[in-house]
Amino acid sequence: MPLVEDLTRGPIPPGSNILVEFDPASQWYNACVTIAAGWLRTGGAVSYNVATQPPDEVRSQLLRFVPEVADLEAGNTLKIIDVYTATLGHKSKEKYSVDSLKVTDASIEFSELMRKPPTPDRLMIEDDITVEARFSDEKNWVEFELSRDFPHIKLRKMIGVTGILRGALSDWALKRLEGAADGIIDIKLDEAGDVAEDLIRVRNMRGVAFNREWHHLNRSQNFEVTLDR
């Protein structure tokens, strides 16, 4: 997996749920596109849940790296799932979308998804699940994540990379999600010096060797995010 496996000493196993806790001004959203594009270029499939911007903006960003985006979507190798439009209270025109952000509705859908065959070549990216948490009681929403969303990734042998905006959840909710995750990555903007620096580290990873050192991130002119070697 691009970027993430640059921080570990081995591959991320299928069925892993990786949380990425990020600062609002960090490079997380550019990192999402970098990871998705890199996975697609190696022949894998991507489901990209976009909750923080219109889906067409993600498409235009991916086109910088993967010119065949339209063909990949037509063959379902790339699924851009529109969560953003539902946060506005509108009906999406996308092929794939989340039309209701209520936990009760999502729970039924995920119960069905959990029964589908494994797809170990598919990467599931959720740019910020805290957006969805705004629309439900926090306790019920956390229970949905722990009993439906996380198991859905594990049972189908996918890899889930899930963004969490730092400070957007209660400490109780965050700790429950961290306890259930197979890995935790931090992305932050360090403003301690004269020049702000973008940093990333692995805080924890189950079954994969890693260290907890902070690493600098570079952002190229086309907004690709890479480790500073």
C-alpha positions in Angstrom: 0.0 0.0 0.0 1.5 3.3 -1.0 2.7 5.6 1.8 1.3 3.4 4.6 3.6 0.5 3.8 6.5 2.9 3.5 6.2 3.2 7.2 6.2 -0.5 8.1 8.6 -3.4 7.6 6.0 -5.7 6.0 2.7 -5.7 4.1 -0.6 -4.8 5.7 -2.6 -8.1 6.0 -6.0 -8.3 4.2 -8.9 -7.7 6.6 -7.0 -4.9 8.4 -8.8 -1.7 9.7 -6.4 1.2 9.8 -7.4 4.5 11.5 -5.7 7.7 10.4 -6.1 10.5 12.9 -5.4 13.8 11.2 -5.1 17.5 11.9 -7.5 19.7 9.8 -4.7 21.5 8.0 -2.6 18.4 7.4 -1.9 16.6 4.1 -4.5 13.8 4.8 -6.8 14.5 1.9 -4.0 14.7 -0.6 -2.6 11.5 1.0 -6.0 9.8 0.4 -5.7 10.4 -3.3 -2.1 9.4 -3.4 -2.9 6.1 -1.7 -5.9 5.4 -3.9 -4.0 6.2 -7.1 -1.0 4.0 -6.1 -3.2 1.1 -5.3 -5.0 1.4 -8.6 -1.7 1.6 -10.5 -0.7 -1.8 -9.0 -3.9 -3.4 -10.4 -5.9 -3.3 -7.2 -9.5 -2.1 -6.8 -10.6 1.0 -4.7 -13.8 2.0 -3.0 -13.4 5.7 -2.1 -16.0 7.0 0.4 -15.9 10.8 0.0 -17.7 12.8 2.7 -15.8 16.1 2.7 -16.0 17.3 -0.9 -18.0 16.7 -4.1 -17.1 13.4 -5.8 -16.1 15.2 -9.0 -13.3 16.9 -7.1 -11.8 13.5 -6.1 -12.1 12.4 -9.8 -10.2 15.4 -11.0 -7.5 14.8 -8.4 -7.2 11.1 -9.3 -6.9 12.0 -13.0 -3.5 13.6 -12.3 -2.2 10.1 -11.5 -4.5 7.7 -13.3 -5.8 8.9 -16.7 -8.1 5.9 -17.1 -10.4 6.9 -14.2 -13.5 6.7 -16.4 -12.7 3.1 -17.6 -11.9 2.0 -14.0 -15.2 3.3 -12.8 -17.1 1.7 -15.7 -15.6 -1.7 -14.7 -16.2 -1.1 -10.9 -12.5 -1.3 -10.2 -12.9 2.2 -8.9 -16.0 3.0 -6.9 -16.4 6.6 -5.8 -19.1 6.5 -3.2 -20.8 9.9 -2.6 -21.4 10.6 1.1 -21.0 14.3 0.7 -24.3 15.0 -1.0 -26.3 13.3 1.8 -24.7 15.6 4.3 -26.3 18.5 2.4 -29.7 16.8 2.6 -29.8 16.2 -1.2 -30.2 13.2 -3.4 -27.0 12.1 -5.1 -26.7 11.6 -8.9 -23.7 9.3 -8.5 -23.7 5.6 -9.4 -22.7 4.8 -5.8 -23.9 6.9 -2.9 -25.0 6.9 0.7 -28.5 8.4 0.7 -29.2 8.2 4.5 -26.7 8.9 7.2 -28.9 7.4 9.9 -27.3 4.4 11.7 -30.4 2.3 11.5 -30.5 2.6 7.7 -26.8 1.9 7.3 -26.9 -1.1 9.6 -29.3 -2.9 7.3 -27.1 -2.2 4.2 -23.9 -3.3 5.9 -25.5 -6.5 7.2 -26.0 -7.5 3.6 -22.5 -6.4 2.5 -21.0 -8.6 5.3 -22.4 -11.7 3.5 -20.8 -11.0 0.2 -17.6 -12.9 -1.0 -14.2 -11.7 0.1 -12.4 -9.2 -2.2 -8.8 -9.1 -0.9 -7.6 -6.9 -3.8 -10.0 -4.0 -2.8 -8.9 -1.0 -0.7 -11.7 0.9 1.2 -10.9 4.5 1.9 -13.1 6.7 4.0 -11.8 10.3 4.0 -13.5 11.3 7.3 -16.0 9.2 9.2 -16.5 11.9 11.8 -18.7 13.7 9.3 -21.2 10.8 9.5 -21.1 10.8 13.3 -22.8 14.2 13.3 -26.1 12.6 12.2 -26.5 10.0 14.9 -26.3 9.5 18.6 -22.6 9.0 19.3 -23.1 5.7 21.3 -25.2 4.2 18.5 -22.8 5.4 15.8 -19.8 3.8 17.6 -21.7 0.6 18.0 -22.4 0.6 14.2 -18.7 1.1 13.4 -17.7 -1.7 15.8 -20.4 -4.2 14.8 -20.9 -3.4 11.1 -18.3 -1.2 9.4 -15.1 -2.7 10.9 -16.3 -6.4 10.6 -17.4 -5.7 7.0 -13.7 -5.0 6.2 -12.4 -7.9 8.1 -14.9 -10.5 6.9 -14.4 -9.6 3.2 -10.6 -9.5 3.5 -10.4 -5.9 2.3 -8.1 -3.3 3.8 -9.8 -0.3 5.3 -8.1 3.1 5.7 -10.4 5.4 7.7 -9.8 9.1 8.4 -10.8 10.6 11.8 -10.6 14.4 12.2 -8.7 14.9 15.4 -10.8 16.5 18.1 -14.2 15.8 16.4 -15.1 12.8 18.6 -15.4 12.4 22.4 -12.5 10.7 24.1 -14.7 7.7 24.9 -15.7 7.2 21.2 -12.2 7.6 20.0 -10.8 5.1 22.4 -13.4 2.5 21.4 -12.5 2.9 17.8 -8.7 2.8 18.5 -9.2 -0.4 20.5 -10.9 -2.1 17.6 -8.5 -0.9 14.9 -5.6 -3.1 13.6 -3.4 0.0 13.1 -3.3 3.7 14.0 -1.5 6.4 12.0 -1.1 10.0 12.9 -0.8 12.8 10.3 -0.2 16.3 11.7 1.0 19.8 10.9 3.8 20.8 13.2 3.9 24.6 13.7 6.6 24.6 16.4 9.3 26.1 14.2 9.5 29.0 11.8 8.2 26.9 9.0 5.3 24.5 9.4 6.1 20.8 8.7 3.8 18.0 7.6 4.5 14.8 9.7 3.3 11.2 9.7 4.0 8.2 12.0 2.6 4.8 12.9 1.4 4.8 16.4 0.4 1.1 16.4 0.1 -1.8 14.0 -1.0 -5.4 14.8 1.1 -8.2 13.4 3.4 -5.9 11.3 6.8 -4.6 12.4 7.1 -0.8 12.7 8.6 2.1 14.7 7.0 5.1 16.1 9.3 7.7 14.6 7.8 10.8 13.0 8.6 11.2 9.3 8.4 14.3 7.1 6.0 14.4 4.2 6.6 16.0 0.9 3.9 17.4 -1.4 4.7 17.6 -5.1 3.3 20.1 -7.6 0.6 17.6 -8.6 -0.2 17.2 -4.9 1.2 13.7 -4.6 2.3 13.0 -1.0 5.5 11.1 -0.3 7.8 10.4 2.6 10.9 12.6 2.8 13.7 10.1 2.5 
